Amino acid sequence: MPQLAKGGKWIFGWCSVGPARQIRIPPEAYTEYGFKPGENAIILRGSKRSGGISLGRAAVLAGSILQSRCLGQTTMGAEGCFVLPIEIGILPGECLLVVRGSGLALGFLQCGPIYEEALKHPEIKRFTVG
């Protein structure tokens, strides 16, 4: 997992949103955050600077102050996949940069300086559904 700038975020890779709004979490991130098939996950609003979302296990986020940023819920599917509710507004075909967020939630960035820097690195792995 690369770090694009000294002291910057750690990058797991790019993920493309599938036609049914499904996303495959990079395996290393899936393991690090402890996701399990069939488990409920909470989708949180990303930062103003980087957009996107964060995804955390419902059991871990229970009672956390982060729940005030809740946009919805999803269920973890097989092979590290989940589906974004349509209300989230992230469209099929979009590429999100998957980064180590807080210890509670995994980040999926849509824009911002980290995203822009990652675009300059073609070696960053890409993950797709299917």
C-alpha positions in Angstrom: 0.0 0.0 0.0 1.7 3.2 -1.1 1.9 6.6 0.7 1.9 9.3 -2.0 3.5 12.0 0.2 5.5 11.9 3.4 3.0 12.1 6.2 0.1 11.6 3.8 -2.7 9.1 3.5 -2.0 5.5 2.8 -3.7 4.4 -0.5 -5.3 1.0 -1.0 -6.2 1.6 -4.7 -8.9 2.8 -7.1 -12.3 1.2 -7.2 -14.9 1.7 -10.0 -18.6 1.9 -9.2 -20.3 -0.9 -11.1 -23.5 -0.6 -13.1 -25.7 -1.5 -10.1 -23.7 0.9 -7.9 -21.7 -1.9 -6.4 -18.2 -1.4 -5.2 -15.4 -4.0 -4.5 -13.3 -3.1 -1.5 -9.6 -3.8 -2.0 -8.8 -7.1 -0.2 -6.1 -5.5 2.0 -8.6 -2.8 3.2 -11.4 -5.3 3.7 -9.1 -7.3 6.0 -7.7 -4.3 7.8 -11.1 -2.9 8.7 -12.5 -6.3 9.6 -15.5 -6.5 7.3 -17.4 -9.8 7.0 -20.0 -11.0 4.4 -23.6 -10.4 5.6 -22.5 -7.8 8.1 -24.2 -4.3 8.2 -22.0 -1.3 7.4 -22.7 2.4 7.8 -22.0 4.8 5.0 -20.8 8.2 6.2 -20.5 11.5 4.4 -16.9 12.2 3.3 -15.1 15.4 4.1 -15.9 18.7 2.3 -12.4 18.7 0.8 -12.3 15.1 -0.6 -16.0 14.3 -1.1 -17.0 10.7 -1.4 -17.9 8.5 1.5 -16.5 6.6 4.4 -17.6 3.0 5.2 -17.4 1.5 8.6 -18.8 -1.6 10.4 -22.1 -0.9 12.2 -20.8 -2.7 15.3 -17.7 -0.5 15.4 -19.5 2.8 14.8 -22.3 2.2 17.3 -22.3 5.2 19.7 -19.5 7.0 17.8 -19.7 10.7 17.1 -19.2 9.8 13.4 -22.8 8.5 13.2 -23.9 12.1 12.9 -22.4 11.9 9.3 -24.5 8.8 8.4 -25.9 8.8 4.9 -27.3 5.2 4.9 -26.5 1.6 5.5 -25.5 -1.3 3.3 -24.8 -5.0 3.8 -21.4 -6.5 2.9 -21.7 -9.0 0.1 -19.3 -11.7 -1.1 -15.8 -11.0 -2.1 -15.7 -7.6 -0.3 -18.5 -6.0 -2.3 -21.3 -3.7 -1.2 -24.0 -1.7 -2.9 -24.4 2.1 -2.6 -28.0 3.3 -2.0 -29.1 5.4 -4.9 -29.6 8.4 -2.5 -25.9 8.6 -2.0 -25.5 10.2 -5.4 -22.3 8.4 -6.5 -22.9 7.2 -10.0 -22.0 4.0 -11.9 -18.6 4.5 -13.7 -17.2 6.8 -11.1 -13.7 6.0 -9.8 -13.1 6.4 -6.1 -9.7 6.5 -4.4 -9.7 4.1 -1.4 -7.6 5.4 1.5 -6.9 4.5 5.1 -9.3 6.8 7.0 -9.8 6.8 10.7 -9.4 3.5 12.5 -13.2 3.4 12.4 -14.1 3.9 8.7 -12.5 3.4 5.3 -12.3 6.4 3.0 -13.5 6.5 -0.7 -12.5 9.9 -2.1 -14.0 11.6 -5.1 -11.8 14.7 -5.4 -9.3 16.8 -3.6 -5.5 17.0 -3.4 -4.9 13.4 -2.5 -7.1 12.3 -5.4 -5.3 14.6 -7.8 -1.9 13.3 -6.7 -3.1 9.7 -7.1 -4.0 10.4 -10.7 -0.3 10.9 -11.4 0.5 7.4 -10.3 -0.6 4.8 -12.9 0.9 2.0 -10.7 -1.9 2.3 -8.2 -4.0 -0.9 -8.4 -7.6 -0.8 -9.7 -10.4 -2.9 -8.3 -13.7 -3.6 -10.1 -16.7 -5.8 -9.5 -16.9 -9.1 -11.4 
